[in-house]
Amino acid sequence: MRLCIIAVFCSALLTMAQDKTSFPDLARLKEMSARFAPTPLHVDQSGLSAGDRAALAKLIEAGQVVDHLFMQQIWSRNLQLYQSLQSDKSPLGLERLHYF
């Protein structure tokens, strides 16, 4: 999943690099995002013990740490860019964050 996101991001950067005069507008970003189908993940935890549920929560926390490490390995300013995108609450900013 992370590899797919990075590939999409790199593809967008290459697209923007080819057209150095402009960045994608809101409509273009929505069009680019529409290529990807959201995939909700549902987990039935009813068969898990309390210890297993606690372990699952810890695995999710560890995954978030690894996600940040992976973003830093791809490009040292990825986390800075991500935080910048999170602070922009305009419709265009929110769409950029969604695409990221």
HELIX and SHEET records of a PDB file:
HELIX    1   1 ARG A    2  GLN A   18  1                                  17    
HELIX    2   2 LEU A   26  SER A   33  1                                   8    
HELIX    3   3 ALA A   50  ILE A   74  1                                  25    
HELIX    4   4 ASN A   78  SER A   87  1                                  10    
HELIX    5   5 PRO A   91  TYR A   99  1                                   9    
END                                                                             
